Amino acid sequence: MKEVEKIITVKNLVKKFGDFIANDNLNFDVYKGEIFGFLGANGAGKTTAIKILCGLSKPTSGDIEVGGFDVYKQTEQIKKNIGYMSQKFSLYEDLTVFENIRFYAGIYGLTNKEIREKSDNLIQQLEMQDFRDSLISAIPLGWKQKLALSIAIIHQPKIVFLDEPTGGVDPITRRQFWDLIYDTANKGITVFVTTHYMDEAEYCNRVSIMVDGKIVALDTPKRLKEIYHAANMDDVFLQLAR
Amino acid sequence: MMNSSIRIEGINKRYDDILALKNISFDVAKNELFGLIGPNGAGKTTLFRILTSLLLPDNGSASMEGIDVIKDYKKIRSMVGYMPGRFSLYQDLTVEENLQFFATVFGTTIKENYDLIRDIYVQIEPFKKRKTGDLSGGMKQKLALSCALIHKPDVLILDEPTTGVDAVSRKEFWIMLKELKNKGITILVATPYMDEASLCDRVALIQKGQILQIDKPKTIIDEFNKKIFNIQAESSYNLIQDLRKYEDTYSAYLFGQYVHYIDKKSSYETIKLKEYLVKAGHTSIEIEQIKPTIEDVFMDLM
Protein backbone atom coordinates (compact mmCIF):
# COMPACT_ATOMS: atom_id res chain seq x y z
CA MET A 1 0.00 0.00 0.00
CA LYS A 2 1.10 3.50 -0.74
CA GLU A 3 1.87 5.70 2.23
CA VAL A 4 -0.46 8.64 2.48
CA GLU A 5 1.85 10.90 4.42
CA LYS A 6 1.13 14.44 3.27
CA ILE A 7 4.12 16.47 2.14
CA ILE A 8 2.22 19.53 0.93
CA THR A 9 -1.07 20.72 2.38
CA VAL A 10 -2.94 23.63 0.86
CA LYS A 11 -6.09 24.94 2.51
CA ASN A 12 -8.04 27.87 1.11
CA LEU A 13 -5.09 29.41 -0.68
CA VAL A 14 -5.95 32.85 -2.04
CA LYS A 15 -3.52 35.17 -3.81
CA LYS A 16 -4.62 38.57 -5.05
CA PHE A 17 -2.72 41.13 -7.08
CA GLY A 18 -4.80 44.28 -6.55
CA ASP A 19 -8.31 43.33 -7.74
CA PHE A 20 -7.05 40.37 -9.70
CA ILE A 21 -7.46 36.96 -8.03
CA ALA A 22 -4.63 34.78 -9.35
CA ASN A 23 -5.31 31.87 -6.98
CA ASP A 24 -8.95 31.54 -5.97
CA ASN A 25 -9.32 29.33 -2.89
CA LEU A 26 -7.11 26.37 -3.79
CA ASN A 27 -7.39 23.19 -1.73
CA PHE A 28 -5.21 20.15 -2.27
CA ASP A 29 -2.71 17.78 -0.68
CA VAL A 30 0.36 16.21 -2.21
CA TYR A 31 1.56 12.85 -0.85
CA LYS A 32 5.10 11.75 -0.10
CA GLY A 33 6.79 10.06 -3.06
CA GLU A 34 4.08 10.75 -5.60
CA ILE A 35 4.39 12.40 -8.98
CA PHE A 36 1.88 15.23 -8.89
CA GLY A 37 1.00 16.86 -12.23
CA PHE A 38 0.04 20.52 -11.92
CA LEU A 39 -1.68 21.42 -15.19
CA GLY A 40 -3.43 24.48 -16.49
CA ALA A 41 -3.60 26.89 -19.39
CA ASN A 42 -1.13 29.78 -19.69
CA GLY A 43 -2.23 32.44 -17.22
CA ALA A 44 -4.33 30.06 -15.11
CA GLY A 45 -2.29 30.82 -11.98
CA LYS A 46 0.14 27.88 -11.82
CA THR A 47 3.31 29.95 -11.52
CA THR A 48 1.77 32.09 -8.76
CA ALA A 49 0.93 28.97 -6.76
CA ILE A 50 4.36 27.39 -7.34
CA LYS A 51 6.10 30.56 -6.14
CA ILE A 52 4.07 30.42 -2.92
CA LEU A 53 4.85 26.73 -2.40
CA CYS A 54 8.57 27.47 -2.90
CA GLY A 55 8.50 30.20 -0.26
CA LEU A 56 9.18 32.97 -2.79
CA SER A 57 5.85 34.75 -2.47
CA LYS A 58 3.39 35.15 0.38
CA PRO A 59 -0.25 34.17 -0.09
CA THR A 60 -3.00 36.71 0.62
CA SER A 61 -4.69 34.13 2.86
CA GLY A 62 -4.92 30.41 3.52
CA ASP A 63 -3.09 27.71 5.47
CA ILE A 64 -0.25 26.18 3.51
CA GLU A 65 2.51 23.84 4.64
CA VAL A 66 5.34 22.50 2.52
CA GLY A 67 7.45 19.68 3.95
CA GLY A 68 5.91 20.47 7.33
CA PHE A 69 6.91 24.14 7.18
CA ASP A 70 4.65 27.16 7.12
CA VAL A 71 4.79 29.33 3.97
CA TYR A 72 4.37 32.55 5.98
CA LYS A 73 7.00 32.13 8.67
CA GLN A 74 9.34 29.29 7.66
CA THR A 75 10.29 30.15 4.09
CA GLU A 76 14.01 29.59 4.74
CA GLN A 77 13.38 26.04 5.96
CA ILE A 78 11.16 25.46 2.93
CA LYS A 79 13.91 26.56 0.55
CA LYS A 80 16.37 24.13 2.18
CA ASN A 81 13.94 21.25 1.80
CA ILE A 82 12.90 21.68 -1.80
CA GLY A 83 14.57 21.50 -5.18
CA TYR A 84 13.54 23.53 -8.22
CA MET A 85 14.20 23.18 -11.90
CA SER A 86 12.70 24.75 -14.99
CA GLN A 87 13.56 25.08 -18.63
CA LYS A 88 14.07 28.80 -18.22
CA PHE A 89 16.11 28.76 -15.05
CA SER A 90 18.56 26.00 -14.48
CA LEU A 91 22.29 25.86 -15.10
CA TYR A 92 24.95 28.51 -15.74
CA GLU A 93 25.96 28.24 -19.39
CA ASP A 94 29.41 29.76 -18.82
CA LEU A 95 30.36 27.36 -16.04
CA THR A 96 31.45 23.76 -16.62
CA VAL A 97 29.44 20.68 -15.65
CA PHE A 98 31.54 20.23 -12.50
CA GLU A 99 31.49 23.94 -11.61
CA ASN A 100 27.68 23.96 -11.79
CA ILE A 101 27.46 20.97 -9.49
CA ARG A 102 29.94 22.53 -7.05
CA PHE A 103 28.14 25.86 -7.13
CA TYR A 104 24.67 24.48 -6.40
CA ALA A 105 25.91 21.96 -3.86
CA GLY A 106 27.74 24.81 -2.11
CA ILE A 107 24.59 26.95 -2.09
CA TYR A 108 22.71 24.07 -0.49
CA GLY A 109 25.37 23.90 2.24
CA LEU A 110 27.10 20.63 1.39
CA THR A 111 30.66 20.28 2.72
CA ASN A 112 33.63 20.16 0.34
CA LYS A 113 34.03 16.45 1.01
CA GLU A 114 30.36 15.81 0.26
CA ILE A 115 30.58 17.91 -2.87
CA ARG A 116 33.54 15.89 -4.17
CA GLU A 117 31.82 12.56 -3.51
CA LYS A 118 28.44 13.65 -4.81
CA SER A 119 29.78 15.22 -7.98
CA ASP A 120 31.85 12.14 -8.82
CA ASN A 121 28.84 9.88 -8.30
CA LEU A 122 26.54 12.11 -10.22
CA ILE A 123 28.85 12.52 -13.21
CA GLN A 124 29.31 8.76 -13.29
CA GLN A 125 25.58 8.02 -13.06
CA LEU A 126 24.87 10.38 -15.92
CA GLU A 127 27.79 8.91 -17.92
CA MET A 128 29.23 12.38 -18.38
CA GLN A 129 32.86 11.63 -17.36
CA ASP A 130 34.18 12.99 -20.66
CA PHE A 131 32.28 16.24 -20.20
CA ARG A 132 33.14 17.00 -16.59
CA ASP A 133 35.09 20.11 -17.64
CA SER A 134 32.94 21.11 -20.65
CA LEU A 135 30.96 24.31 -20.53
CA ILE A 136 27.22 23.81 -20.16
CA SER A 137 26.72 25.80 -23.38
CA ALA A 138 28.59 23.04 -25.26
CA ILE A 139 26.49 20.05 -24.18
CA PRO A 140 23.17 18.95 -25.73
CA LEU A 141 19.92 20.19 -24.23
CA GLY A 142 18.77 16.72 -23.21
CA TRP A 143 21.90 16.28 -21.09
CA LYS A 144 21.54 19.72 -19.58
CA GLN A 145 18.06 18.85 -18.44
CA LYS A 146 19.09 15.56 -16.88
CA LEU A 147 21.98 17.29 -15.15
CA ALA A 148 19.70 20.12 -14.00
CA LEU A 149 17.29 17.66 -12.39
CA SER A 150 20.12 15.76 -10.69
CA ILE A 151 21.51 19.02 -9.33
CA ALA A 152 18.07 20.13 -8.14
CA ILE A 153 17.98 17.06 -5.87
CA ILE A 154 21.66 17.02 -4.85
CA HIS A 155 20.75 18.08 -1.30
CA GLN A 156 18.15 15.30 -1.06
CA PRO A 157 15.14 17.54 -0.70
CA LYS A 158 11.70 16.29 0.31
CA ILE A 159 10.11 17.76 -2.80
CA VAL A 160 11.33 18.80 -6.22
CA PHE A 161 9.40 21.28 -8.36
CA LEU A 162 9.80 20.80 -12.11
CA ASP A 163 8.37 23.66 -14.16
CA GLU A 164 7.91 22.58 -17.79
CA PRO A 165 11.11 20.54 -17.68
CA THR A 166 10.70 18.88 -21.09
CA GLY A 167 9.76 21.77 -23.38
CA GLY A 168 11.32 21.48 -26.83
CA VAL A 169 13.41 18.32 -26.38
CA ASP A 170 13.35 15.38 -28.77
CA PRO A 171 10.82 12.60 -28.16
CA ILE A 172 13.38 10.05 -26.97
CA THR A 173 15.12 12.43 -24.54
CA ARG A 174 11.72 13.51 -23.24
CA ARG A 175 10.96 9.89 -22.34
CA GLN A 176 14.42 9.38 -20.81
CA PHE A 177 13.75 12.42 -18.66
CA TRP A 178 10.59 10.76 -17.37
CA ASP A 179 12.64 7.68 -16.42
CA LEU A 180 14.67 10.04 -14.26
CA ILE A 181 11.48 11.49 -12.76
CA TYR A 182 10.32 7.98 -11.84
CA ASP A 183 13.74 7.24 -10.28
CA THR A 184 13.45 10.43 -8.25
CA ALA A 185 9.99 9.49 -6.98
CA ASN A 186 11.17 5.95 -6.19
CA LYS A 187 13.85 7.47 -3.93
CA GLY A 188 10.99 8.96 -1.91
CA ILE A 189 11.33 12.48 -3.28
CA THR A 190 7.96 13.96 -4.16
CA VAL A 191 7.81 15.32 -7.70
CA PHE A 192 5.60 18.34 -8.42
CA VAL A 193 5.62 18.84 -12.19
CA THR A 194 4.01 21.11 -14.79
CA THR A 195 3.86 20.28 -18.48
CA HIS A 196 2.07 21.20 -21.68
CA TYR A 197 2.53 17.70 -23.10
CA MET A 198 -0.70 15.93 -22.32
CA ASP A 199 0.80 12.47 -22.83
CA GLU A 200 3.06 13.31 -19.88
CA ALA A 201 0.00 14.02 -17.75
CA GLU A 202 -0.74 10.29 -18.07
CA TYR A 203 2.59 9.48 -16.36
CA CYS A 204 1.63 11.29 -13.14
CA ASN A 205 0.11 9.53 -10.14
CA ARG A 206 -2.39 12.36 -9.75
CA VAL A 207 -3.15 15.43 -11.78
CA SER A 208 -4.78 18.75 -10.95
CA ILE A 209 -6.11 21.08 -13.63
CA MET A 210 -6.32 24.82 -13.02
CA VAL A 211 -8.62 27.14 -14.95
CA ASP A 212 -8.85 30.88 -14.23
CA GLY A 213 -7.27 30.64 -10.79
CA LYS A 214 -9.30 27.65 -9.58
CA ILE A 215 -8.57 23.95 -9.42
CA VAL A 216 -11.41 22.45 -11.44
CA ALA A 217 -10.30 18.82 -11.34
CA LEU A 218 -7.93 16.69 -9.25
CA ASP A 219 -7.64 12.92 -9.46
CA THR A 220 -5.69 10.07 -11.02
CA PRO A 221 -5.48 10.27 -14.82
CA LYS A 222 -7.57 7.10 -14.98
CA ARG A 223 -10.39 8.54 -12.85
CA LEU A 224 -10.34 11.86 -14.73
CA LYS A 225 -10.77 10.06 -18.05
CA GLU A 226 -13.72 8.11 -16.62
CA ILE A 227 -15.36 11.20 -15.14
CA TYR A 228 -15.07 13.20 -18.37
CA HIS A 229 -15.70 10.24 -20.71
CA ALA A 230 -12.43 11.06 -22.42
CA ALA A 231 -10.10 8.85 -24.45
CA ASN A 232 -6.98 10.57 -23.09
CA MET A 233 -5.79 13.44 -20.92
CA ASP A 234 -5.69 15.77 -23.92
CA ASP A 235 -9.49 15.38 -24.21
CA VAL A 236 -9.93 15.97 -20.47
CA PHE A 237 -7.82 19.12 -20.63
CA LEU A 238 -9.62 20.49 -23.68
CA GLN A 239 -13.02 19.92 -22.09
CA LEU A 240 -12.03 21.78 -18.94
CA ALA A 241 -9.75 24.52 -20.21
CA ARG A 242 -11.47 25.59 -23.42
CA MET B 1 7.26 20.99 -61.37
CA MET B 2 5.60 22.56 -58.44
CA ASN B 3 5.29 26.27 -58.22
CA SER B 4 7.87 27.02 -55.56
CA SER B 5 7.69 29.84 -53.09
CA ILE B 6 10.79 28.89 -51.09
CA ARG B 7 13.78 27.12 -52.65
CA ILE B 8 16.66 25.89 -50.53
CA GLU B 9 19.65 24.27 -52.23
CA GLY B 10 22.63 22.64 -50.58
CA ILE B 11 22.86 24.83 -47.50
CA ASN B 12 25.67 24.13 -45.05
CA LYS B 13 26.39 26.06 -41.88
CA ARG B 14 29.13 25.40 -39.36
CA TYR B 15 29.64 26.99 -35.95
CA ASP B 16 33.22 26.24 -34.88
CA ASP B 17 33.33 22.46 -34.71
CA ILE B 18 29.56 21.92 -34.89
CA LEU B 19 28.00 21.36 -38.30
CA ALA B 20 24.61 22.98 -37.66
CA LEU B 21 23.16 22.34 -41.13
CA LYS B 22 24.32 19.58 -43.45
CA ASN B 23 23.45 19.99 -47.10
CA ILE B 24 19.86 21.09 -46.63
CA SER B 25 17.73 21.20 -49.79
CA PHE B 26 13.98 21.42 -50.14
CA ASP B 27 11.26 23.49 -51.77
CA VAL B 28 8.08 24.86 -50.30
CA ALA B 29 5.23 25.35 -52.77
CA LYS B 30 3.25 28.56 -53.08
CA ASN B 31 0.48 28.66 -50.51
CA GLU B 32 1.75 25.56 -48.75
CA LEU B 33 1.71 25.07 -44.97
CA PHE B 34 5.07 23.39 -44.48
CA GLY B 35 6.30 22.08 -41.11
CA LEU B 36 9.90 21.70 -40.00
CA ILE B 37 9.60 19.13 -37.25
CA GLY B 38 12.49 18.49 -34.92
CA PRO B 39 13.81 18.97 -31.40
CA ASN B 40 15.84 21.76 -29.90
CA GLY B 41 19.27 21.95 -31.48
CA ALA B 42 18.19 20.29 -34.75
CA GLY B 43 19.11 23.39 -36.78
CA LYS B 44 15.65 24.84 -37.37
CA THR B 45 16.48 28.30 -36.09
CA THR B 46 19.78 28.42 -38.01
CA LEU B 47 17.94 27.65 -41.25
CA PHE B 48 15.29 30.29 -40.52
CA ARG B 49 17.93 32.91 -39.78
CA ILE B 50 19.56 32.18 -43.12
CA LEU B 51 16.22 32.42 -44.94
CA THR B 52 15.36 35.71 -43.27
CA SER B 53 18.81 37.17 -44.19
CA LEU B 54 20.00 37.38 -40.59
CA LEU B 55 22.80 34.86 -41.07
CA LEU B 56 24.97 33.82 -44.03
CA PRO B 57 25.32 30.15 -44.98
CA ASP B 58 28.83 28.73 -45.52
CA ASN B 59 27.64 27.58 -48.92
CA GLY B 60 24.46 26.78 -50.80
CA SER B 61 21.70 29.13 -51.87
CA ALA B 62 18.13 30.01 -51.02
CA SER B 63 15.41 32.15 -52.49
CA MET B 64 11.87 33.16 -51.66
CA GLU B 65 9.40 34.14 -54.37
CA GLY B 66 12.38 34.15 -56.74
CA ILE B 67 14.34 36.62 -54.61
CA ASP B 68 17.81 35.56 -53.48
CA VAL B 69 18.16 35.73 -49.71
CA ILE B 70 21.80 36.88 -49.87
CA LYS B 71 21.97 39.24 -52.86
CA ASP B 72 18.54 40.78 -52.42
CA TYR B 73 18.34 40.71 -48.66
CA LYS B 74 16.61 44.08 -48.45
CA LYS B 75 13.74 42.87 -50.63
CA ILE B 76 13.56 39.66 -48.60
CA ARG B 77 13.05 41.63 -45.41
CA SER B 78 10.01 43.41 -46.76
CA MET B 79 8.32 40.33 -48.19
CA VAL B 80 8.77 37.93 -45.29
CA GLY B 81 7.03 37.91 -41.93
CA TYR B 82 9.18 36.36 -39.22
CA MET B 83 8.17 35.33 -35.74
CA PRO B 84 11.35 34.35 -33.88
CA GLY B 85 11.37 31.66 -31.22
CA ARG B 86 12.28 34.11 -28.50
CA PHE B 87 9.51 36.63 -27.82
CA SER B 88 10.87 39.78 -29.44
CA LEU B 89 8.27 42.50 -29.08
CA TYR B 90 8.83 45.51 -26.85
CA GLN B 91 7.59 44.48 -23.41
CA ASP B 92 7.33 48.07 -22.20
CA LEU B 93 5.12 49.19 -25.09
CA THR B 94 1.40 48.54 -25.10
CA VAL B 95 -0.22 46.01 -27.41
CA GLU B 96 -1.36 48.74 -29.78
CA GLU B 97 2.00 50.55 -29.70
CA ASN B 98 3.87 47.39 -30.73
CA LEU B 99 1.56 46.81 -33.67
CA GLN B 100 1.80 50.47 -34.65
CA PHE B 101 5.58 50.32 -34.42
CA PHE B 102 5.93 47.33 -36.73
CA ALA B 103 3.48 48.80 -39.24
CA THR B 104 5.46 52.04 -39.34
CA VAL B 105 8.83 50.30 -39.68
CA PHE B 106 7.50 48.53 -42.75
CA GLY B 107 6.09 51.75 -44.18
CA THR B 108 2.45 50.82 -43.81
CA THR B 109 -0.43 51.39 -41.40
CA ILE B 110 -2.56 49.13 -39.23
CA LYS B 111 -5.60 50.27 -41.17
CA GLU B 112 -4.20 49.33 -44.57
CA ASN B 113 -3.69 45.64 -43.76
CA TYR B 114 -6.19 45.25 -40.95
CA ASP B 115 -8.17 42.64 -42.92
CA LEU B 116 -5.32 40.18 -42.72
CA ILE B 117 -4.95 40.33 -38.93
CA ARG B 118 -8.54 41.08 -37.93
CA ASP B 119 -9.48 37.53 -36.82
CA ILE B 120 -6.35 37.27 -34.66
CA TYR B 121 -6.15 40.83 -33.39
CA VAL B 122 -9.77 41.10 -32.23
CA GLN B 123 -8.96 38.49 -29.60
CA ILE B 124 -6.40 40.78 -27.97
CA GLU B 125 -7.90 44.14 -28.91
CA PRO B 126 -9.74 44.46 -25.55
CA PHE B 127 -6.25 44.64 -23.98
CA LYS B 128 -4.72 47.05 -26.48
CA LYS B 129 -3.81 49.57 -23.77
CA ARG B 130 -2.04 46.95 -21.68
CA LYS B 131 1.77 46.69 -21.55
CA THR B 132 2.93 43.77 -23.66
CA GLY B 133 5.03 42.40 -20.80
CA ASP B 134 1.86 41.90 -18.75
CA LEU B 135 0.12 39.66 -21.30
CA SER B 136 -0.31 35.89 -20.83
CA GLY B 137 1.66 33.54 -23.08
CA GLY B 138 -1.25 32.87 -25.43
CA MET B 139 -1.95 36.58 -25.91
CA LYS B 140 1.71 37.43 -26.50
CA GLN B 141 1.79 34.83 -29.22
CA LYS B 142 -1.28 36.31 -30.94
CA LEU B 143 0.25 39.77 -30.83
CA ALA B 144 3.58 38.50 -32.20
CA LEU B 145 1.72 36.86 -35.08
CA SER B 146 -0.21 40.07 -35.76
CA CYS B 147 3.06 42.05 -35.83
CA ALA B 148 4.65 39.52 -38.21
CA LEU B 149 1.67 39.92 -40.57
CA ILE B 150 1.07 43.66 -40.49
CA HIS B 151 3.11 44.38 -43.65
CA LYS B 152 1.20 41.70 -45.62
CA PRO B 153 4.12 39.35 -46.28
CA ASP B 154 4.11 36.73 -49.04
CA VAL B 155 5.89 34.25 -46.82
CA LEU B 156 5.43 33.71 -43.11
CA ILE B 157 8.22 32.04 -41.13
CA LEU B 158 7.37 30.95 -37.60
CA ASP B 159 10.00 29.57 -35.25
CA GLU B 160 8.41 27.37 -32.61
CA PRO B 161 5.34 29.56 -32.13
CA THR B 162 3.70 26.98 -29.85
CA THR B 163 6.57 26.09 -27.51
CA GLY B 164 5.55 26.71 -23.91
CA VAL B 165 1.97 27.30 -24.99
CA ASP B 166 -0.86 25.29 -23.41
CA ALA B 167 -2.76 22.60 -25.31
CA VAL B 168 -5.85 24.76 -25.91
CA SER B 169 -3.93 27.78 -27.23
CA ARG B 170 -1.87 25.47 -29.43
CA LYS B 171 -5.01 24.14 -31.13
CA GLU B 172 -6.34 27.68 -31.62
CA PHE B 173 -3.02 28.78 -33.10
CA TRP B 174 -3.13 26.08 -35.76
CA ILE B 175 -6.66 27.10 -36.71
CA MET B 176 -5.31 30.62 -37.27
CA LEU B 177 -2.51 29.25 -39.46
CA LYS B 178 -5.00 27.36 -41.65
CA GLU B 179 -6.96 30.58 -42.13
CA LEU B 180 -3.82 32.48 -43.14
CA LYS B 181 -2.98 29.76 -45.62
CA ASN B 182 -6.48 30.15 -47.08
CA LYS B 183 -5.66 33.82 -47.60
CA GLY B 184 -2.79 32.81 -49.90
CA ILE B 185 0.22 33.08 -47.60
CA THR B 186 3.03 30.51 -47.78
CA ILE B 187 3.84 29.33 -44.27
CA LEU B 188 7.01 27.65 -43.00
CA VAL B 189 6.65 26.69 -39.37
CA ALA B 190 9.03 24.94 -36.99
CA THR B 191 7.81 22.90 -34.06
CA PRO B 192 9.12 20.32 -31.61
CA TYR B 193 5.55 18.99 -31.14
CA MET B 194 5.21 15.89 -33.27
CA ASP B 195 1.41 15.95 -33.09
CA GLU B 196 1.39 19.24 -35.00
CA ALA B 197 2.94 17.52 -38.04
CA SER B 198 -0.43 16.11 -39.07
CA LEU B 199 -1.76 19.68 -39.42
CA CYS B 200 0.78 20.56 -42.15
CA ASP B 201 0.48 19.93 -45.90
CA ARG B 202 4.02 18.55 -45.92
CA VAL B 203 6.69 18.18 -43.28
CA ALA B 204 10.45 17.79 -43.11
CA LEU B 205 11.71 15.78 -40.15
CA ILE B 206 15.00 17.31 -39.04
CA GLN B 207 17.55 16.09 -36.49
CA LYS B 208 21.16 17.19 -35.84
CA GLY B 209 21.26 19.43 -38.92
CA GLN B 210 20.06 16.78 -41.32
CA ILE B 211 16.72 16.20 -42.98
CA LEU B 212 15.56 12.68 -42.19
CA GLN B 213 12.49 12.67 -44.41
CA ILE B 214 10.24 15.04 -46.36
CA ASP B 215 6.70 14.21 -47.40
CA LYS B 216 3.01 14.56 -46.67
CA PRO B 217 2.39 13.44 -43.09
CA LYS B 218 -0.01 10.77 -44.32
CA THR B 219 2.58 9.38 -46.76
CA ILE B 220 5.24 9.26 -44.06
CA ILE B 221 2.89 7.25 -41.89
CA ASP B 222 1.67 4.97 -44.72
CA GLU B 223 5.20 4.18 -45.85
CA PHE B 224 6.48 3.26 -42.40
CA ASN B 225 7.32 -0.40 -42.77
CA LYS B 226 7.35 -1.63 -39.18
CA LYS B 227 4.34 -2.91 -37.28
CA ILE B 228 3.49 -0.95 -34.16
CA PHE B 229 1.59 -2.51 -31.29
CA ASN B 230 -0.22 -0.60 -28.64
CA ILE B 231 0.18 -2.34 -25.30
CA GLN B 232 -1.73 -1.58 -22.16
CA ALA B 233 -1.53 -3.14 -18.70
CA GLU B 234 -2.43 -2.25 -15.13
CA SER B 235 0.90 -0.52 -14.41
CA SER B 236 2.45 1.13 -17.44
CA TYR B 237 5.63 1.92 -15.51
CA ASN B 238 6.29 -1.77 -14.76
CA LEU B 239 5.15 -2.63 -18.28
CA ILE B 240 7.81 -0.48 -19.94
CA GLN B 241 10.50 -1.83 -17.57
CA ASP B 242 9.60 -5.43 -18.43
CA LEU B 243 9.31 -4.75 -22.16
CA ARG B 244 12.84 -3.33 -22.18
CA LYS B 245 14.09 -6.65 -20.80
CA TYR B 246 12.14 -8.79 -23.28
CA GLU B 247 14.31 -10.63 -25.81
CA ASP B 248 12.28 -9.75 -28.93
CA THR B 249 11.90 -6.05 -28.22
CA TYR B 250 13.13 -3.80 -31.00
CA SER B 251 11.80 -0.68 -29.30
CA ALA B 252 9.31 0.18 -26.56
CA TYR B 253 8.29 3.73 -25.71
CA LEU B 254 5.68 5.20 -23.41
CA PHE B 255 2.86 7.01 -25.21
CA GLY B 256 0.60 8.38 -22.52
CA GLN B 257 -1.21 5.46 -20.90
CA TYR B 258 0.10 3.01 -23.54
CA VAL B 259 3.40 1.58 -24.63
CA HIS B 260 4.17 1.51 -28.35
CA TYR B 261 6.08 -1.65 -29.12
CA ILE B 262 8.00 -2.81 -32.20
CA ASP B 263 9.14 -6.44 -32.39
CA LYS B 264 12.48 -7.56 -33.80
CA LYS B 265 10.72 -10.00 -36.09
CA SER B 266 8.49 -8.85 -38.93
CA SER B 267 6.29 -11.96 -38.84
CA TYR B 268 5.19 -11.40 -35.37
CA GLU B 269 2.58 -13.09 -33.16
CA THR B 270 1.40 -11.55 -29.93
CA ILE B 271 0.98 -14.84 -28.06
CA LYS B 272 4.61 -15.16 -26.94
CA LEU B 273 4.73 -11.56 -25.72
CA LYS B 274 1.46 -11.91 -23.87
CA GLU B 275 2.71 -15.05 -22.13
CA TYR B 276 5.89 -13.22 -21.11
CA LEU B 277 3.92 -10.33 -19.67
CA VAL B 278 1.52 -12.61 -17.77
CA LYS B 279 4.53 -14.44 -16.32
CA ALA B 280 6.00 -11.11 -15.25
CA GLY B 281 2.82 -10.53 -13.25
CA HIS B 282 0.96 -8.09 -15.46
CA THR B 283 -2.83 -7.96 -15.49
CA SER B 284 -5.45 -6.46 -17.82
CA ILE B 285 -3.03 -6.82 -20.76
CA GLU B 286 -4.26 -5.56 -24.10
CA ILE B 287 -2.20 -5.72 -27.28
CA GLU B 288 -3.41 -4.36 -30.58
CA GLN B 289 -1.75 -3.29 -33.81
CA ILE B 290 -2.16 0.42 -34.57
CA LYS B 291 -1.24 2.95 -37.21
CA PRO B 292 2.00 4.71 -36.37
CA THR B 293 2.11 8.40 -35.51
CA ILE B 294 4.70 10.87 -36.78
CA GLU B 295 6.34 10.61 -33.36
CA ASP B 296 6.80 6.84 -33.82
CA VAL B 297 8.38 7.40 -37.23
CA PHE B 298 10.62 10.17 -35.92
CA MET B 299 11.94 8.09 -33.02
CA ASP B 300 12.59 5.19 -35.38
CA LEU B 301 14.59 7.46 -37.70
CA MET B 302 16.64 8.99 -34.86
HADDOCK unambig.tbl for C-alpha pairs under 7 A between the chains (distance, minus, plus):
assign (segid A and resid 41 and name CA) (segid B and resid 166 and name CA) 5.13 0.50 0.50
assign (segid A and resid 42 and name CA) (segid B and resid 136 and name CA) 6.27 0.50 0.50
assign (segid A and resid 42 and name CA) (segid B and resid 137 and name CA) 5.78 0.50 0.50
assign (segid A and resid 42 and name CA) (segid B and resid 138 and name CA) 6.52 0.50 0.50
assign (segid A and resid 42 and name CA) (segid B and resid 165 and name CA) 6.62 0.50 0.50
assign (segid A and resid 42 and name CA) (segid B and resid 166 and name CA) 5.84 0.50 0.50
assign (segid A and resid 43 and name CA) (segid B and resid 136 and name CA) 5.35 0.50 0.50
assign (segid A and resid 167 and name CA) (segid B and resid 163 and name CA) 6.77 0.50 0.50
assign (segid A and resid 167 and name CA) (segid B and resid 164 and name CA) 6.51 0.50 0.50
assign (segid A and resid 168 and name CA) (segid B and resid 39 and name CA) 5.78 0.50 0.50
assign (segid A and resid 168 and name CA) (segid B and resid 40 and name CA) 5.48 0.50 0.50
assign (segid A and resid 168 and name CA) (segid B and resid 163 and name CA) 6.65 0.50 0.50
assign (segid A and resid 168 and name CA) (segid B and resid 192 and name CA) 5.39 0.50 0.50
assign (segid A and resid 169 and name CA) (segid B and resid 39 and name CA) 5.07 0.50 0.50
assign (segid A and resid 169 and name CA) (segid B and resid 40 and name CA) 5.49 0.50 0.50
assign (segid A and resid 170 and name CA) (segid B and resid 38 and name CA) 6.94 0.50 0.50
assign (segid A and resid 170 and name CA) (segid B and resid 39 and name CA) 4.47 0.50 0.50
assign (segid A and resid 170 and name CA) (segid B and resid 40 and name CA) 6.94 0.50 0.50
assign (segid A and resid 171 and name CA) (segid B and resid 299 and name CA) 6.73 0.50 0.50
assign (segid A and resid 172 and name CA) (segid B and resid 299 and name CA) 6.52 0.50 0.50
assign (segid A and resid 196 and name CA) (segid B and resid 164 and name CA) 6.89 0.50 0.50
assign (segid A and resid 196 and name CA) (segid B and resid 165 and name CA) 6.94 0.50 0.50
assign (segid A and resid 196 and name CA) (segid B and resid 166 and name CA) 5.32 0.50 0.50
assign (segid A and resid 196 and name CA) (segid B and resid 167 and name CA) 6.20 0.50 0.50
assign (segid A and resid 199 and name CA) (segid B and resid 255 and name CA) 6.31 0.50 0.50
assign (segid A and resid 199 and name CA) (segid B and resid 256 and name CA) 4.10 0.50 0.50
assign (segid A and resid 200 and name CA) (segid B and resid 256 and name CA) 6.11 0.50 0.50
assign (segid A and resid 202 and name CA) (segid B and resid 256 and name CA) 5.03 0.50 0.50
assign (segid A and resid 202 and name CA) (segid B and resid 257 and name CA) 5.62 0.50 0.50
assign (segid A and resid 203 and name CA) (segid B and resid 256 and name CA) 6.57 0.50 0.50
assign (segid A and resid 238 and name CA) (segid B and resid 168 and name CA) 6.11 0.50 0.50
assign (segid A and resid 241 and name CA) (segid B and resid 168 and name CA) 6.92 0.50 0.50
assign (segid A and resid 242 and name CA) (segid B and resid 168 and name CA) 6.20 0.50 0.50
